[in-house]
Amino acid sequence: TMHTYAQLFSPKGDIIASASTLEKSIVKDKVHTGNIETAKIIGKIIAERAIKKNITEVAFDRSGFNYHGRIKALAESARNSGLKF
């Protein structure tokens, strides 16, 4: 996969916050956007955006992906940035 995405949904299915490597403001000069380094950036950003909306605890759905590599890096970065799941 070339890009990394994260979204927060409400119980009704509304998107509360999102972050992805498609956002030029997040990964300005990155050539490789599908790696662990950028996954950590996305984890940090999604946590910051959630906390800004007073959301501190979420459920983490890997969408079938194994918990390693980029998925693990994103999750750990979000946790380190204050998001609980």
N, C-alpha and C positions, 0 to 999 in steps of 0.2 A: 504494500500500500504506500502510496506517495504522500498522503496527508494524514494528519491526526485530528480527530474531532471529539468534542465533549459537549454534552447538552444536559441541562437540568430541566426536568418536567415536573409540573404540578400533578397531583393525583388525578386531575381532570384531563391531563394530557397537554396542557398549555406549556409552551416553552418559556421558562423563567430566565435562563441565562445560557449562553453558548460561547464556545471558543474553538477556533480551528487554525490550522496552519495556512488556510486560504486567506486569512486576514493579514494584509501586508503590514499593518501596524504592529503585529505580534512578532513576526519573523521577517524582519526587514531585509537582511542580506543573506538569508539562509538558502543555499543551493539544495541541500538535502533536507526535506521537510518531514520525512517519514522515519526519523531515527529517535533514539532514546533522549538525546539532548532536547529536541523540540517537544517531545512528549512531556518532559518535565516543565517546559515553559507553559504548555497548554494546561497542565495540572495546576500550576500556580495561578494562572489567569482565571480559570474557571472557579477556583476557590475564592479569589478576590472578588469576582463578580457576584458570587453567591452571598458572601458575607456582606457585601455592600447592600444587598437586598434583604438583610437580616435572616439569611438561611445559613445555619451552621451545621446541620445534620441532614444527610441524604442517604439513599440506598444506592449501591454501586452495581450497575448492570453491565457486564462485560460483553453483552450481545454475542455470547458464544465463543469469544476469544479466550485463549488460555491466559492465566494470570502469570505472565512473565514478560520480559522485554519491555516494550513500550507501554503496554497496559499497566504493568507493575510500576514503571517509572512515573506515569501520569498519576496513578493512585497515591503513591508515596509523596509526590510533590504536592498534591492537593491536601493530603493529611498534614504535611509539614507547614502548609500555609493556613491551617486552622479549620479545614473542613473535616467533619466527623462522619464516618460511615462504617 
